[in-house]
Amino acid sequence: MGTSRTKLIVGMVAAAAFVAVALFLLTRGPESGAGLVQRLPDGSTLELRTTAFTTNYTFRYQSGNRLQRFIAPILPDALKKWLVPQQTGSLGWDNGDTNLFVITVNRNPAANWSSQLSRLVVFDEQTNLYDAALGASTLGNPNEYVHGWWIRAFPRRSKTLGLRFIGENANHWTTAAQFKIRNPAFAVYPQWTPESRPITKTDDDLSVTLNEFQAGMPMQHDKTRADENSAARKTRIRCSFSQRGLAVDSNWRVQKLVISDATGNRWFPWLDFVKQDFDWVTNGTVEFFGALWPGENAWKLEVECVRTAGFSADELWETPPIQLPALGQLTDLTNNWQHDVLTVQLVALSSPNTDHLGQFKWIAKWWGEDKNKVYSLALKISPELKGHRLTVVRAVDQDGREVEIVQHGSQDNAEQAVFLKPPPESRQFKLTFALQRSRFVQFLARPDFVKAGPTNSPTKN
């Protein structure tokens, strides 16, 4: 009896202690126990929830503190409703590359509050900076924002990384918080040797010269006031083109730019061929968000070039007239063009704010401005692109008026979309497409780094 009674008392004391500790942790608030939490100037708190260096990452969000998140999967539903907040959700990336993903939780109990965080800058132990992310995938809950930051490139030669979160308020960039984490890709890497500029490379009869390569200039689009640690900066390259000794700069453009370094970073900016906004290209000039860091002696630039004019007749296809569908309507199309072992098939044309079917529901959906004026054309190329590019040369309506090509999306894939904004008087339009073999060249170069200052004049390091 004595032994059993002693065991019972010990068990009751242990249970009471567990309940006391659990209740203490449960009442400490969501940020307790995480360790990496800061209070921001706007009164909110920022928790660095987790980081992951992986591919095809999915983060499943559960609100609450660490104990609540730990016990949530094993609790019965009746207890879960009482013990664990019910805010859940997920963020996912499926691009096939190895990247660094950072998850933060920004909270504020104040009414009508919204998160001001909009950029993430990564820096290493040598203070090399890189503007890694403009915007984040977001889960919005009452008084809480879960941000998923996708970092496609970062310095890998130091043992630690700094994460600087930038907020925007009243048209002003400010540093909201900084955290330090272990560098998941740290190692001893070789250094590449840059080629001396100007560098000229040739593919078939096209010669491409890299004339300019700069990093660190302020973003032209960035109209905000910012301190030196918060200013948004960019990288710029400028190429020229020649064929058989003749300059042909106006007939060619950079279609795609892939950037890599000796540590394993490899990514490409999404270039806009229409507007000179953040990541854009005009003929041989390319600008993209984020200044490369000087810790690398050289960067590899893989440049894909396509023609914009001077096509031969067999490289062009003018579609038959295509009727604009009524508002809310989707028109199936059967037009196709066979050229150079490839087939271009027009799939469907949707009116503004009208979804396509199947896989094109997202590929051919317009998310930008003027949603009430932009039509979406879905098309498919088969069997594979294999070094070819389909581009839109021109679009005109029934009276010869120009139809604005707002964007040609998903050009790397077989399923693509062309977004058009016709004049109000248009009833139908014709498109002229070009299908051509791309030209590929590669440079190994070090940028001129532009020091901060009123003149922003380049300084070679």
KAJO-V704638 format. One record per residue. RES is the residue in three letters. PSI is psi in whole degrees, 0 to 359 (NA if undefined). Layout:
res:RES psi:PSI
res:RES psi:PSI
This chain:
res:MET psi:318
res:GLY psi:318
res:THR psi:317
res:SER psi:320
res:ARG psi:322
res:THR psi:317
res:LYS psi:320
res:LEU psi:317
res:ILE psi:316
res:VAL psi:318
res:GLY psi:319
res:MET psi:321
res:VAL psi:317
res:ALA psi:317
res:ALA psi:318
res:ALA psi:321
res:ALA psi:318
res:PHE psi:315
res:VAL psi:320
res:ALA psi:314
res:VAL psi:317
res:ALA psi:314
res:LEU psi:324
res:PHE psi:313
res:LEU psi:321
res:LEU psi:335
res:THR psi:4
res:ARG psi:349
res:GLY psi:163
res:PRO psi:329
res:GLU psi:355
res:SER psi:144
res:GLY psi:344
res:ALA psi:329
res:GLY psi:319
res:LEU psi:83
res:VAL psi:136
res:GLN psi:150
res:ARG psi:132
res:LEU psi:165
res:PRO psi:333
res:ASP psi:5
res:GLY psi:352
res:SER psi:169
res:THR psi:147
res:LEU psi:119
res:GLU psi:129
res:LEU psi:97
res:ARG psi:311
res:THR psi:161
res:THR psi:153
res:ALA psi:132
res:PHE psi:97
res:THR psi:187
res:THR psi:156
res:ASN psi:60
res:TYR psi:138
res:THR psi:126
res:PHE psi:123
res:ARG psi:117
res:TYR psi:134
res:GLN psi:124
res:SER psi:171
res:GLY psi:177
res:ASN psi:184
res:ARG psi:321
res:LEU psi:316
res:GLN psi:318
res:ARG psi:330
res:PHE psi:318
res:ILE psi:346
res:ALA psi:315
res:PRO psi:339
res:ILE psi:355
res:LEU psi:142
res:PRO psi:152
res:ASP psi:322
res:ALA psi:318
res:LEU psi:325
res:LYS psi:320
res:LYS psi:330
res:TRP psi:324
res:LEU psi:337
res:VAL psi:129
res:PRO psi:148
res:GLN psi:12
res:GLN psi:119
res:THR psi:176
res:GLY psi:180
res:SER psi:153
res:LEU psi:137
res:GLY psi:150
res:TRP psi:134
res:ASP psi:75
res:ASN psi:354
res:GLY psi:352
res:ASP psi:158
res:THR psi:120
res:ASN psi:170
res:LEU psi:126
res:PHE psi:136
res:VAL psi:128
res:ILE psi:125
res:THR psi:155
res:VAL psi:119
res:ASN psi:121
res:ARG psi:149
res:ASN psi:123
res:PRO psi:353
res:ALA psi:147
res:ALA psi:147
res:ASN psi:29
res:TRP psi:145
res:SER psi:147
res:SER psi:138
res:GLN psi:359
res:LEU psi:132
res:SER psi:349
res:ARG psi:156
res:LEU psi:123
res:VAL psi:134
res:VAL psi:138
res:PHE psi:155
res:ASP psi:189
res:GLU psi:340
res:GLN psi:12
res:THR psi:22
res:ASN psi:129
res:LEU psi:148
res:TYR psi:125
res:ASP psi:97
res:ALA psi:332
res:ALA psi:131
res:LEU psi:102
res:GLY psi:163
res:ALA psi:157
res:SER psi:140
res:THR psi:137
res:LEU psi:120
res:GLY psi:119
res:ASN psi:166
res:PRO psi:121
res:ASN psi:25
res:GLU psi:135
res:TYR psi:126
res:VAL psi:119
res:HIS psi:133
res:GLY psi:110
res:TRP psi:123
res:TRP psi:110
res:ILE psi:108
res:ARG psi:345
res:ALA psi:149
res:PHE psi:157
res:PRO psi:137
res:ARG psi:6
res:ARG psi:358
res:SER psi:157
res:LYS psi:335
res:THR psi:160
res:LEU psi:144
res:GLY psi:140
res:LEU psi:112
res:ARG psi:115
res:PHE psi:128
res:ILE psi:132
res:GLY psi:158
res:GLU psi:125
res:ASN psi:128
res:ALA psi:46
res:ASN psi:39
res:HIS psi:122
res:TRP psi:132
res:THR psi:150
res:THR psi:120
res:ALA psi:321
res:ALA psi:158
res:GLN psi:137
res:PHE psi:159
res:LYS psi:133
res:ILE psi:164
res:ARG psi:138
res:ASN psi:113
res:PRO psi:347
res:ALA psi:16
res:PHE psi:135
res:ALA psi:174
res:VAL psi:117
res:TYR psi:154
res:PRO psi:170
res:GLN psi:140
res:TRP psi:154
res:THR psi:123
res:PRO psi:152
res:GLU psi:153
res:SER psi:132
res:ARG psi:153
res:PRO psi:147
res:ILE psi:131
res:THR psi:129
res:LYS psi:155
res:THR psi:140
res:ASP psi:115
res:ASP psi:235
res:ASP psi:6
res:LEU psi:126
res:SER psi:133
res:VAL psi:128
res:THR psi:127
res:LEU psi:108
res:ASN psi:327
res:GLU psi:139
res:PHE psi:107
res:GLN psi:150
res:ALA psi:139
res:GLY psi:358
res:MET psi:150
res:PRO psi:146
res:MET psi:129
res:GLN psi:325
res:HIS psi:337
res:ASP psi:104
res:LYS psi:2
res:THR psi:157
res:ARG psi:140
res:ALA psi:151
res:ASP psi:171
res:GLU psi:328
res:ASN psi:349
res:SER psi:352
res:ALA psi:138
res:ALA psi:133
res:ARG psi:165
res:LYS psi:171
res:THR psi:146
res:ARG psi:135
res:ILE psi:152
res:ARG psi:121
res:CYS psi:155
res:SER psi:156
res:PHE psi:145
res:SER psi:149
res:GLN psi:126
res:ARG psi:39
res:GLY psi:358
res:LEU psi:136
res:ALA psi:131
res:VAL psi:40
res:ASP psi:325
res:SER psi:350
res:ASN psi:355
res:TRP psi:160
res:ARG psi:162
res:VAL psi:123
res:GLN psi:320
res:LYS psi:143
res:LEU psi:117
res:VAL psi:129
res:ILE psi:135
res:SER psi:163
res:ASP psi:178
res:ALA psi:350
res:THR psi:355
res:GLY psi:355
res:ASN psi:136
res:ARG psi:118
res:TRP psi:175
res:PHE psi:143
res:PRO psi:149
res:TRP psi:104
res:LEU psi:137
res:ASP psi:124
res:PHE psi:0
res:VAL psi:309
res:LYS psi:142
res:GLN psi:79
res:ASP psi:248
res:PHE psi:294
res:ASP psi:108
res:TRP psi:165
res:VAL psi:138
res:THR psi:111
res:ASN psi:246
res:GLY psi:5
res:THR psi:127
res:VAL psi:133
res:GLU psi:139
res:PHE psi:154
res:PHE psi:133
res:GLY psi:123
res:ALA psi:128
res:LEU psi:152
res:TRP psi:149
res:PRO psi:2
res:GLY psi:346
res:GLU psi:132
res:ASN psi:333
res:ALA psi:152
res:TRP psi:143
res:LYS psi:126
res:LEU psi:110
res:GLU psi:115
res:VAL psi:124
res:GLU psi:129
res:CYS psi:143
res:VAL psi:157
res:ARG psi:144
res:THR psi:349
res:ALA psi:173
res:GLY psi:31
res:PHE psi:151
res:SER psi:162
res:ALA psi:324
res:ASP psi:354
res:GLU psi:356
res:LEU psi:147
res:TRP psi:121
res:GLU psi:120
res:THR psi:156
res:PRO psi:163
res:PRO psi:135
res:ILE psi:123
res:GLN psi:137
res:LEU psi:126
res:PRO psi:155
res:ALA psi:160
res:LEU psi:135
res:GLY psi:4
res:GLN psi:153
res:LEU psi:124
res:THR psi:123
res:ASP psi:142
res:LEU psi:154
res:THR psi:4
res:ASN psi:140
res:ASN psi:160
res:TRP psi:127
res:GLN psi:125
res:HIS psi:130
res:ASP psi:51
res:VAL psi:8
res:LEU psi:153
res:THR psi:127
res:VAL psi:121
res:GLN psi:125
res:LEU psi:127
res:VAL psi:308
res:ALA psi:156
res:LEU psi:126
res:SER psi:148
res:SER psi:168
res:PRO psi:142
res:ASN psi:31
res:THR psi:128
res:ASP psi:146
res:HIS psi:177
res:LEU psi:160
res:GLY psi:220
res:GLN psi:336
res:PHE psi:354
res:LYS psi:324
res:TRP psi:323
res:ILE psi:318
res:ALA psi:29
res:LYS psi:130
res:TRP psi:123
res:TRP psi:356
res:GLY psi:206
res:GLU psi:169
res:ASP psi:45
res:LYS psi:335
res:ASN psi:359
res:LYS psi:351
res:VAL psi:123
res:TYR psi:152
res:SER psi:121
res:LEU psi:120
res:ALA psi:136
res:LEU psi:163
res:LYS psi:141
res:ILE psi:135
res:SER psi:153
res:PRO psi:315
res:GLU psi:158
res:LEU psi:314
res:LYS psi:59
res:GLY psi:7
res:HIS psi:161
res:ARG psi:139
res:LEU psi:126
res:THR psi:155
res:VAL psi:121
res:VAL psi:319
res:ARG psi:155
res:ALA psi:131
res:VAL psi:153
res:ASP psi:190
res:GLN psi:339
res:ASP psi:14
res:GLY psi:7
res:ARG psi:144
res:GLU psi:134
res:VAL psi:125
res:GLU psi:127
res:ILE psi:105
res:VAL psi:320
res:GLN psi:147
res:HIS psi:105
res:GLY psi:159
res:SER psi:41
res:GLN psi:344
res:ASP psi:348
res:ASN psi:166
res:ALA psi:325
res:GLU psi:122
res:GLN psi:173
res:ALA psi:139
res:VAL psi:125
res:PHE psi:126
res:LEU psi:148
res:LYS psi:92
res:PRO psi:158
res:PRO psi:156
res:PRO psi:332
res:GLU psi:354
res:SER psi:141
res:ARG psi:333
res:GLN psi:171
res:PHE psi:163
res:LYS psi:141
res:LEU psi:144
res:THR psi:119
res:PHE psi:152
res:ALA psi:135
res:LEU psi:120
res:GLN psi:162
res:ARG psi:129
res:SER psi:160
res:ARG psi:141
res:PHE psi:130
res:VAL psi:164
res:GLN psi:134
res:PHE psi:149
res:LEU psi:106
res:ALA psi:160
res:ARG psi:133
res:PRO psi:157
res:ASP psi:128
res:PHE psi:124
res:VAL psi:118
res:LYS psi:151
res:ALA psi:141
res:GLY psi:169
res:PRO psi:332
res:THR psi:336
res:ASN psi:38
res:SER psi:141
res:PRO psi:143
res:THR psi:121
res:LYS psi:133
res:ASN psi:NA
